Amino acid sequence: LALARYNDLSLTAGIVGNPPIEGGTKWVDVFGGLRYSPALGESWLLVLRAEAGGGGSKFSWFGAASVNYWFNEATSASLGYRILSVDRQEGSGLDQLKWDMTMHGLALGVLFTF
């Protein structure tokens, strides 16, 4: 796989009675990765995906695993788990932004293929 991910981060923070502080940043990361999807029987498919890269961030990676059940040639249901980690730092002093986060969780979906 070869792909790019656009990130748009906006932040508003404040203390009651004071004006809010607002800021944000945008960047693009370029990734390379692998996808492996073996059949687990006539109607079942396992999908494994891993990506790593950077660009605007120091390092970013993504991983996903799902099991798909095909109802027919055009429709399937998917249950999986996804994780995305991004490490970005820009600026210095009071203008410094450090964004080091990991998001993960279940993914449920219905897929239509045409």
Order of alpha helices (4+ residues) and beta strands (2+ residues): beta-beta-beta-beta-beta-beta
